[in-house]
Amino acid sequence: MRKLLALSMAVLLIAGIVGPAFAQLSLVTASAPLEDQSDHAVNVALQKATQQAVDRARAQGLEPIGIHRAFMTADRVTVQLVASDEPGDQDQTPRFAPDDMA
């Protein structure tokens, strides 16, 4: 009985010391004006909106993970970016690079 009590106390002590770590995930939204419906104008607006979303995420102390969705209306391109407060693996290749879009 004492061993069971000692074991349960040890488990409770370890559980209190090593609590779960939860990363904060956030959707960051940004949009850019669309000058016309040409492919070039869409690419430019998409690049601007993505860069704005990345800048907003980093301003909040979050690291961008990837694009959740992007959509276009008649006069705007909107991007939703997933960002996390957990730093990613530095050896990983980024899932997207806004400067490389064109």
C-alpha positions in Angstrom: 0.0 0.0 0.0 2.9 2.4 0.8 4.5 1.7 -2.6 1.2 2.5 -4.3 0.9 5.8 -2.4 4.5 6.7 -3.1 4.1 5.9 -6.8 0.9 8.0 -7.0 2.7 10.9 -5.2 5.6 10.7 -7.6 3.3 10.7 -10.6 1.5 13.8 -9.3 4.7 15.6 -8.5 6.1 14.9 -12.0 2.8 15.9 -13.6 3.0 19.2 -11.8 6.6 19.9 -12.8 6.3 18.8 -16.4 3.0 20.3 -17.5 1.8 20.2 -21.1 3.1 22.9 -23.5 0.6 24.3 -25.9 1.6 26.4 -28.9 -0.5 29.4 -29.8 -1.7 29.3 -33.3 -3.2 32.3 -34.9 -4.8 33.2 -38.3 -3.4 36.5 -39.5 -5.4 38.2 -42.3 -4.2 40.9 -44.7 -5.4 42.2 -48.0 -4.1 44.3 -50.9 -5.9 46.3 -53.6 -6.3 44.7 -57.0 -5.7 47.2 -59.8 -7.2 45.0 -62.6 -7.9 41.3 -63.3 -4.6 40.6 -65.1 -2.4 37.8 -63.9 0.4 40.3 -63.2 -1.9 42.5 -61.0 -3.1 39.4 -59.1 0.5 38.3 -58.5 1.5 41.7 -57.3 -1.5 42.0 -54.9 -1.0 38.5 -53.6 2.7 39.3 -52.9 1.8 42.5 -51.1 -1.0 40.8 -49.0 1.3 37.9 -48.1 4.1 40.3 -47.0 1.7 42.3 -44.9 0.4 39.2 -43.2 4.0 38.0 -42.5 4.9 41.4 -41.1 1.7 41.5 -38.9 2.4 38.0 -37.6 6.0 38.9 -36.7 4.9 42.1 -35.0 2.8 40.0 -32.7 5.7 37.8 -31.9 4.5 34.9 -34.0 6.4 33.0 -36.7 4.6 32.4 -40.0 4.0 28.7 -40.8 2.1 28.8 -44.1 -0.8 30.2 -46.1 -4.2 28.9 -44.9 -6.1 30.4 -47.7 -6.1 33.2 -50.3 -9.0 34.6 -52.2 -9.9 37.4 -54.6 -12.8 39.7 -54.9 -13.4 42.2 -57.7 -11.0 44.8 -56.1 -8.9 43.0 -53.4 -6.7 39.9 -52.8 -6.9 38.6 -49.2 -4.5 36.2 -47.6 -5.0 34.2 -44.3 -1.7 33.1 -42.8 -1.2 30.5 -40.0 1.4 31.6 -37.5 2.6 30.1 -34.2 4.5 31.3 -31.1 6.7 28.2 -31.3 9.9 28.7 -33.3 10.2 26.3 -36.2 13.2 24.1 -36.9 15.9 26.3 -38.4 17.1 23.5 -40.7 13.7 23.2 -42.4 13.0 24.9 -45.7 10.2 27.4 -45.3 6.9 26.4 -46.7 6.6 29.7 -48.6 8.8 32.6 -49.3 6.8 35.8 -50.1 9.9 37.4 -51.8 10.1 34.5 -54.3 6.5 34.9 -55.5 6.0 36.3 -59.0 
